[in-house]
Amino acid sequence: MGKGQDNNLSEIEKKFQLFSQKAIQEKLYLHLDRSFYVVGETIWFKAYDVNGASNQLMDLSKIAYLEVMDKEQNAVIQTKFSLSGGKGNGSLIIPSSVVSGNYKVRCYTNWMKNFSSDYFFETTISVVNPFVKFDPNPDEKQEIAYDIQFFPEGGQLVRNVESKIGFRAVASDGKGINFNGVLVNQNNDTLVRFSPRKFGIGNFMFKPVAGNEYRILIKDSKGKINAYKLPEVQEQGYIMQVKDSTANLVKVIVTAQTENSESNVSLFVHAHQANIYSETKPLTSGKAVFVLEKNKIGEGINQITIFNASGKPVSERLYFKRPAKDFIVDGKVSKQEYNTRDKVIMDLTTNSDATIAEMSNLSVSVFLADSIQNDDQENISSYLYLSSDLKGNVESPEYYAQRNSNEIDSDLDNLMITQGWRRFKWDDVFSKTPVTYANLPEFDGHFIYGKVFNTISNEPASGINTYLAAPDFPARLYFSQSDATGAIRFEVKEFFGPKEITIQTNLSLDSTYRFEMANPFSKQPLKVGLKSFFFDKKLENQLLRRTVNMQTGNSFLPKIYKENKYVFSDSIAFFGAPDEKYFLDDFTRFPTMEEVMREYVRGVMVRRRQKEFHFRMVDKLFPQTIFNTDPLILLDGIPVFNTDKIMAFDPLKVKKIELMNAHYYLGWGDFTGIVSLSTYRGDLAGFEMDPRVLVLPYEGAQIKREFYEPKYDTQVKLQSRVPDFRNLLHWAPDIDTDVQGKAQLSFYTSDQPGRYRVIIQGITKTGLAGSKTFSFEVTRRSL
């Protein structure tokens, strides 16, 4: 082993670790209450935000973005919701404007927008709009197209070296297809026959030789034959073969066909940019064999890269190491059959092996498994360990989680070859200029982005102080100074629900600027397309029943569960506790603001110069000092830079006045005190703002709604004539087990008999994920 190669490997490790510290991998998993809805129903969801390296909940982002997207990749619903400690939950009512079809629910954070949308969370739901006539099978006349791709193990084919070639054949709905394939030469001689093992995926061995040309013929289930090209064959290069040697060892064989086949090669292995293992070996007759101990590599997907003697990556592939422990989640109800309006007590237990209990966080959904129910969404375990790190759609990912089967292990390895993981490029790791990210993690609040332009030149304006506020109580004011490109960024905290925000410059100084605000949702495409929509006409009666149940449930929903109002954890304005506070109803009412300010408000001197009003405040630190510039004046939290307009405002609309009698620094701005006026409803009470102020509607993070479920704990309630047609019996998004791994919950059945499904998803503090599904029956209560 040469000293230069050692230095190369050491340099690779150093640069990779520096890169990994900045390119933190964040993953989101969303547990939806179910996968089939009619318009008017509510989607309830729970988000798990984890560190990709450990699968442990991570407290990086405080805001997540959720979109429901149609097959044209248009967002039909968008929302933001809060995360705390790596967890968050919320709800969405499906509006009547949504047409029948399949939709993608995707979720991501601001930090995740720096990377490919291949790694956003996605799951499919079906929505039926029974109020608009729909075609139950709009895609039935479409000819199903399919895509077949070939992937040499390690990345390339090299002349006269035998290689494993993985292949994957999928239809437009993302499902694998069956076919028969042959590889032929220029004389149409059949060299290899092959067909997929599972889900359209398989492999074959092949050695390209000099002087030949190759093509592949595929015959599908309908007898149609298509021709494909073999991946380009290189005259020189590196081939990697990876296979299990024993239960505890992995063998990596590197074959090099190069001008210098006696040099060194290096092996570099990592799992999610952690658990790094590296080794250098000499090539002997063009070959090097590495033997990896499995206990030295990470669980889940490992990326294996071969570097040549110059430190250049020349071959790469994935290897999956099964997690040593399974996280076992179990749920049991006290009996298998209940009456309508019965109480159900459910016991939850978790452990990470046969003996060790572990504290965990769970989400639980209980819903009627009627005959129009879709397939369940992918569980949290297979998503975090497998499909979240693979491009495209992984068909039936739970299949690969089964242990102790050589056949499944082979299928899993074929999946690793054909759906390669590329969260980063080695060019980014080796770049002399550090990689920068446009989207910062929102670890303290939501970012609102925009740009400032000069209205005269229409060029971006730099160094301009800008202010964002919304009529609200308590007052919240945010500051940003535009950078060299004119960009501004406001970090807004406790910013919830629909608002009307204002953005402005200091209009007493600047008057020639305009704003363009950015949409915070990603413009990147979906990871994978939607499968064809199909609704069985035989289920029309069930659909009618479910539609009636939805309408009845919404009609009888108590008002308190419909209205959302955010209660601030801190009722103090952004500038802190005021030095002076005046409730104007405590005083004799005057007809003008000038009289109010002169007669009641001690800390402000009213001056008039050149027919303009000015406020001058007394410095509380030096009471003999009066500031010689105007303070920051706020009306319901909105900056007003024209004192005359405040003085012309009707004082009978003002509830209180608060003062901050000292220098106040906001961003780059320095204000000689603050005068804050509040109206009775916090809505500006008809105050006419300067036309240069940009006013636009903006949706903050959603305000959490409480899930409604009636209690039949008394005879009177049990005999209530109010109908209860809930399909979704129970939704519990945030259940913590105790140190023994146990928790208990209870709820009541509705008036709907049938089989109810229970789906539990969860994760432990140490990053083990698991799920459980089971059912129980509900029969009609006898009178």
N, C-alpha and C positions, 0 to 999 in steps of 0.2 A: 504494500500500500504506500503510495507516494505521499510525501509531505504536502505537495501542492493540492492533491485531492482532499486531504484532511482539512486544509485551509478552506477549500471550496465548500465542503460540507458544513463546516463551522459557520462560514459566511451565509450560506443558505438558511441555516437554522436561525441565525441572528436576525436576518432580514424578515424571515417568516414570522418570528415572534413579535417583531416591531409592527409588522403589518396586522397581525392578529389582534394586537392590543387596540388598534384603531378600528378595524373592520369587525366589530363585535356582531355576532350572529344572534338575532332576535327572532323567535318563532311565536306564532299565535295559533292556538286551537280554539275553535268556537263550537260549543255544544248547543245545538238547537233543540227546542222542545220536541219537535217532530219534523217530518220532511214533506208532508202534504198539507196544503191549506186551501181554503176558499177565501175570496176577497171578503174583507170585513173582520177576519180573524186576526189574532195577534201572534207574531213571531216572538217568542221569548228566547233569550240567548245568554250564555255564560262564556266569558273569554278567559283562557289560560295563556299568560304571556311568559315564555320561558327563555332561558339562555341556551342557545343551540349546543354549546359545548357540554353542558351538564344536565339539561332538561329541568333544572331547578327554576322555580318561579323567580323572575327578576323584576326589580323595581326600577326599571329604566324609563319607560314611557308612561305618561299619565293620561294620554289620550289615544284612543284607537278609532279607526275609520271603517265603517261597514257600508257595503253597497250591495243592492240586489240588481243584477244585470241580466238583460235579455239576450237572445241569440245574436242580435246585431251589435252587442257589446255596448248598449246604452244603459245607463243607470236609471232604473225606474224608481228606486228609493235610495236615499243616502242619509246617513246619520253619523254623528260622532258620539262616543261615550267614554266615560272615565275609567281609568285603571288605577288601582292602588295595590301595591305589594304584589304586582303580577297578576291580579285578578280584576274582573269587571263584569258587569251584567247589565242588561237592558231589555228593551222591547221595541217592536215595530208593528203598527197596524197596517195591514195591506189595503191600500186604497182601492176604490171601485174602478179607478182608471186602468188598473193592471189587467191585461188580457190573459186568457187561458194559455198556459204553456209551461215549459221548463225554464228555470232561472238559476243563475249562479249567485250564491251569497259569498262575497269575498270580504276579507278583513285584513288590515295591515296597520302599521304605525307610521309616523312620519319618518323615523329612522329607516324602516324597511323600504321606503320609497327610493333610497339610494341604490338599491340592488334590484335585480330582475323581478318582475311580477310572477315569475315561475315559483317564487318562494313566498308569495302571499298565500294566506289560507283561502281555500275554495271548497265549497260543497254545493251539491245540486238540490234544489227543492222544486216541487210541482205546485202550481197555483191554478185553480179553476175559477173563472168568473161566470157564475150561472145566470147572471143578469144580462149577459151579452151572448148572442148566438155564437157558438164556436164549432170548429171542425174538430172532432175527437181524434183525428189522425192526420194533421195537415201535411206531414212529410211522407205519407205512404206511397205517393206517386213518384217521389224522388228516387233516382237511382243511387244506391248506396256506393259511395266511392271509398276506396281504401288506399292505405299508404304502407309500403313495405320498405324498410331500411335495413342496411347491413353494417355491422360494427366489428371490425377486427379487434381481437383482444389486445389491449395495450395501445390501440390507436392506428396501426398501419400494417399493411401487408408488405413483405419483403421477398424478393425473388429467391427461390430455392430454400425457403425456410417455412416449415409447417406451422400453421397458425389455427387457432380456434376463431371462427367467425360467428358472432351472435347475430340473430335477426329478429325483427319485430314487425308483425303485420296487423294493422288495426283499421277498422272501418271509421267512417266519419263521426260515429257516435262514441268513439274512444274504446270500443270493445274489440278484443282480439278476434281474428278470423282463422278458419282452418283452410289449408291449401296443401298441394303437393308441389315441391320444387325440385328442379334439376340444375346442376351447373354443367355447362357444355363448353367445349373448345371451338376453335374456328372450323373444325370438321364436323361439328354437331355430335361429337362423341360425348356420351354421358359420363362424367367423372365422379359426381357426387349426387346422391338423392337425399332429400331432407323434407321434413314437415315439422310443424310446431309441436312442442310438448304440452304447453298450457298457455291459454290466453294469447295465442298467436305468437308466442316467443319460443325460441329454441336456438340450437347452434349446430355447426358441423365443422369438421377438421378439413383443412385444405392446404396444399403446398403448390404455389404457382411456380412454374418452371419457365426457363428462357425459351423464346421463340414461339410462345403460344399466346392466343387471345381468348378471353373468356367472357361469357355472358350467362345470365340466370333466367330461366323460364319458370313462371309461376302459373299453375292451373288452379283456379278457385273452385268453390263448391258448385258453381253453375257451369263449370266446364270451360270458362273463358280463360284464354292464355295471354299473359303479358310478359314482355321481356324487360329485364333490368340489367344495368351495368354492375359489374363487380367493382368494389372500391379500388382505386388506382394502386397498382403494384409498384413499389419502389425498388430501385436497383440496390440501394444501401439503406440501412436503418437498424432499428432495435425492435425485437419482439419480446413480449413478456407473457409468461404463462403462470397463473396462480392457481394452486389447488391445495386442499387440505392434505397434509402428510399423515398426521395422526389426529386424535381428538384434541390434542393440545398444541399442535404445530401446523404452520402454514408454510408451504414451499413456494418460493418465487424464483422461477428460472428465467434468466435474461440471456437471449441469443443476439449477438451483434454481428452484422455483416457490414463491416466498415473497412476503410483503408488501414486502420490501426486496430486490429482485433485482439491485441494483447494489452490494451490500456485498462484503466480502472473504470468501474461504474459505481454509482452510489444509489442506495435505496432510501427513500424518505416517505414515512407513513404518518398520517395524522387522522384523527377523528374530530370533525367540526372545529379544526384549528387548535385542538388540544391533544393530549396523549401522544406527543411526538416521539417517534422512534426513527433512528437513522443508522446507516451502516455502509461502509465502502468495501468493495472486494475487487480483486483483479479478474480480468477476463482471461480464461485459459482456453485456447483454441476457439475463441469467440463466444465462450459461455461463462456465466457466473451463476451460482446457486445460493440464494439466501434462505435461511430457515428462521421463520418468525415464531417466537413463543407467543401464544394468544394472550397470555396474561400481561404482556407488555404493550398491547394495543388497546384502543378504546372500544367501548361497546357501541353497537349500531354500525353505521356506514363509515368505513375507513377509506381514505384516498391514498393509493399507492403510486408513487412517482419515481421513475428512474431518471437519474441525471448522468450525463456523460462526463468525461474527464475535464471538460471545459466549464462544467457547472450549468449546462443547458438541459432543460427537461426534454426527454426524448421519447418517453413512453409512460402511459398513465392508465389506471383502471381502478375500479372500486371493489372493495371486499366487505362483506357483512359479517360482523361477529355478533352472535346472539347474546342478549343480556344474560348475565349469570342468574339473576333473580327475576321472578315474575311477581308483579304486584297484584295480589288477589283481592278482588272486591266482591263482597257477597251481600245480598239483600234478601230478607225473608219477611213475609207477612204471617200473621198469626193463624190464618186459615186460607184455604184455596178458593173458597166461595163466600161471597158477601151478598147481602141484600142491598137494594137501593137505599140511599141515605144512611148507610152504616158507617161506623167509624173504623178506619183501617190504621193499625199500628205497624210500622215497618222498622225492623232492626237492621242496621247496617254494620258490617264488620269488614276490616281490612287487615291484611298482613302481607309482608314482602317475601315470606317463605312459610314453611309449615309451622314455625314456632314464633317468629318475631313480629310483634305488632308495631305499627308505626303511625304517627299522627299524619293525617292527610286532609285535603280539602276536596269536597265532592259536590257534584251537581246532579239533581234527580228530576226526571220527567216521568209522569204517569199519564197515559192517554189511551183513548179507545182505539183498539186495533181493528177498525172497520175494514171492509173489503177493498176500499179505494186507497188504502195506505200505501205509500211508497216504500222502497227498501230503506233500511236504517242507514244513517250516515256512517262514515268511517269512524272507528273508535279512536280515542286519544292516544292509545299506546302505539298502534300501527302507524298513525299519522306522525307522531314525534320521532319514532325510531326509523321509519322507512320513507313514506311517501312525501314528507315535507322536504326531503333532501334530493328528490328525483324530479326531473323535468317531465312534463306531460302527465297524463292520467295513468295511475296504477290501478289496474283492474283487480277487484277483490283482494285488497291488501291484507285482510285478516287471514287469508289462505297461507301466506308466507310465515305467519307467526306460529304455526304448528311445529312442535318439536319432534325430535327422534324419528325423522323420516328422511332417508337419503334422497328420495325422489323430490321432496319439497326443497331440500337443501340445494339440489341441482337446479331446480326452477328459480330459486332465489338468486343463485349465482348468475344465471342467464339474465335475470332482471338487472343485476349490477352492471353487466356488460352492455346491455341495450339501452338503458335509461340513465346514462352517465350524469354524474353530479358535477356541476361547474359553478360554484358560488363565486369564484374569483378566477382571475387569470394570473399566471405566474409573472406576466409582464408588469402587473400592478405591484407584485411583491418586490421585483427587482428594479422598479422605476427609481431613477435618481432623484426625481422630485416626488415628495410624499403625496400619496393619494388624498385628495380633499373631498369632502362630502357636502353637497348643497343643502341637504335636509338634516338639521340637528335633531337629536332625540328630545322629545318634549317631556323632560323629567321634572318640570315645575309648573307647567301650564300649556295651554294651546297657543300655537304660533299663528298669527295672522300676517300674511305677506302681502306686499304691494310695491308700487313703484311711483316715484315722483317725477313729473315732467314739467318743464318750463312751457307755459301756454303760448309764449311768443315764438320761441325757437323750436318747440316740440321735441327738444332734446332732454334726456334724463338729467335731473338736477341733483347734484351731490351736496352734502353738508347742510341739508335743510331739516330743521327741527319740526317734527310732526307729532300730532296728538290724536289719540283714539279714545273715545268714550262712548258709553251708551246710557240713556236715561235710566237710572237705576238707584236703588237704595240698598246698602250704603254706596256712596260715590266711589267709582273706580275709574281712574285716569291712567292711560298708558302712553309712554313716550318712545319715539324712535328717531334717530338721525339718519338720513339717507346716506348710503355709501357712494363710492365712486361711480357705480352703475345706476344710481338713483334708487336702489332697492331699500325698502324699509321692512322691519320685522318687529311686531308687537308680541310680547309674551303676556297673554291674558290669563289671570288666575280666577278661579271660581266663576267661570264664564259659562252659564248654563241656560239652555232654552232659547227660544226665538227672541231676537233683539233687533233694535234699529240702531246701528252704530253710526257714529260720526267720525270723520277723519278730516283734519284741518292743519294748516300751519298757523303760526302766530300772525293773525290777520292784521295786527297793528303794525307789523314789520314787513310781512311778505304777502303779496297779493296776486302773484302771477304764476301760480302753480296749480297743477291738476293731478289727480291720483288715478291709478289703475290697480285694483285689488285682485289678488290671485285666488283661484279656486284651490282649496287645500286637498282635494281628492286627486288620486293618481290618474294620469292619462294613459298609463301602460295597458296593454291588452290583457285579456284573460289568459290564464295558464293553459287552459284546454277548452275546446268548444263544448256545446251542449248536445246531449243526446236527443233523439227525436221524441217529440211529445206524442203521447198516446193516451186516450181515455176510453175505456170499455163502455160502449153504449148500454150494456146490460146493467151498469151500475147507476143508471139515472135516478132510480128510486132512492138509493143510498145518498146520492148527491143532494137530492131534494130535501131529504131528512136532515142532512148536515147543514144545509143552507138555512132551513127553518130554525134549527138549533142555534146557529150563529146569530141570527136576527133576534131570536127570543133572548138569548144570553146578553146581547148588547143592549136590548131594551130594558131589561131588569137589572142591569149593572148599577150598583149604588153610585151616586154622584161623586162621592169621595174618591172612587177608584178611576174616574175619568179625568179629573182635574189634577194637573201637576203644578206644583209651585215649589221653587227651590228656596230653602231656608238657609241663609248664610250662616256659616259657623262663627263668623265674627261680624258684628253689626257696626263696627267702627269704620269710618271712611278711610281711604288709602293713606291720608296724611296723619292718621292716628287720632288720639283723643283731642277734641278741640279745646283751645284755651278759653273760649267764650262760646256760649250757646244761648240763643234767644228763641223761645216759642212765641210767635207774634199774637196768638190768641190770649196770652197772659197779659197783654197790654191793650190800652185803648188803640183802636185801629185808626190809622191815618190814611188819607186818600192817595198819597204819593210816596214813592220809594225814597225821595229826598228827605221827607219828614221822618220816615222810619229810621233811616240811617243816621240822621242828625240827632234825633231825640232819644233813641233806645241804644244804639250800638256804640258802646264806649270806645272800643279798640280801633275804630275807623274814623278818620277825619275826611269830610267831604269837601273837595276843593273844586272851583270852577275857573278854568283858564281858557281864554279865547273861545268862549261859548261851549266848551267841552267839560264834562264832569270828569273828575279824577278822584280815586281813593288813595289815602295815605294812611299807613298803619303805624301804630306805636310798637316798637321793638320790645318784646317782653323781657329780653335779657338786659336791655339798657332802656328803662322806661322814659328817660329824658330824650331818647332818640326817636325821631319820626322818619320813616323811610321816605325817600324822595322819588320813588317810582311806584307805579300801580302794582297792586298784588295780583295774583291769579284769581280771577272771578269765575265761579262755577254755578251753573243752574242745573240742578238734578245731575250733577257730575259732568256736565258738558261745559268746556271752557268757553267763556264769552270775553272776547278781547275788546269789545266796544262798551265802555262804561255807560255811555249815553243810553244804549238800548236797555240795559238793566234798570237804569233810573226811570225809563219810560214804562217799565213793566208794572202791572197792577199788583200792589202789595197784598190785596185780599186773596190772591192766589198763592201766596207764599206761606208755608207752614212754619218754617224755622230758618234761622240764620246761624251759621257756625263760623268761627274765626280761628285761624292758626296764625299767631302774632310773632312770627320769626322767619328768618331766611328758610326757604324750602328748596331743596335741590331735586329736580326731576330730570334724570338723564343728564344732558348737557345744559339744561335750563336752570336758571337761578331766579326764584321769585321772592319778592319782598312781602311774604305773607300770603295767606289764602282767605278768601271770602266765599263761603259755600252756602248757597240758597237752595232750599228744598221745597217743592210744591207738595200738595196734599197727596197726589197719586204718583208722584215721581215721573210724570209724563210731559214735562215742560209747560203744561197748562196753556197751550196755544201760543207760546213764545215763538216768534218768527226768527229763524236762524238766518245768518248771512248766506246768500246764495252761493258763495264760494266754498261753503262747507259741504263735503261729500256725505250724503246720507244714504245708507243702503241697508236692506234687511240682511241679517246674518244669524245663522243658527249656531249656538254654542253647543257644548256637550249636552246630551239629552238628560232631562230630569227623570230620575228613576220612578217608575210606576210600581205600585204594590200589586202583586198577584192576588186576585179575588177568589176566595173559596168560602162558601157558607158553612156554618157549623150547625149540626143538628144535635146539640147537646141537651136539649130539653124537649119534652113532649109537644109543647106548643110549636117549636121550630120544626120538629119532625113532621107535624101534621099541617105545616104551612102550605097554602095553595099556590104560593109563588113557584112557577115552574123552574126546574134546575136541569138544563139540558147540556151541561158542560161535557165536551169531548176531552178536554184537558183537565184531569182531576186535580193534579198537583204539579207545581213547578217550584223547586227549591234550589236556587243557584249557588248557595254558599253555605255548605254544611261542613263544619270542622269536627273530625273525630277526636276522641280523647286519647290519652297516652296508651290505652289498651287497644286503640284502633276501632273504637265503637261509637255509634251515634244512633239516635232514634228520632223518628218523625211520625206525625200522624195527620190524617186528613179524612174527609168524608166522601163517600161515593155520591154520584148524582142520581137523577131519575132515569138514566140510560143503562139498561142491562147490556151485557156483552163481555168480551174478553179484553182486559186492559193490560197494556205493556208497560213495563217499568224499565227505563234505561238509566244507568248510573255511570258517570264518568268521574275520574278523579286522579289526583297526583299527590305524591308525598313531598315532604320538605327536602328529601334527598334526591328528588327527581325521578322516582319510579312512577310510571303511569299505568292505569288499569281501568277496566270497565266491566259491567255486568248487565245482562238483560234477562228478565223473567216475566211471567204473566200470572194473572189471577182472574177469576170469573166474578161477575156481578149479575145476580138474578133479581127479578122484580119482586118487591116486597109484597107479601100477601096481606090483604086487608083484614 
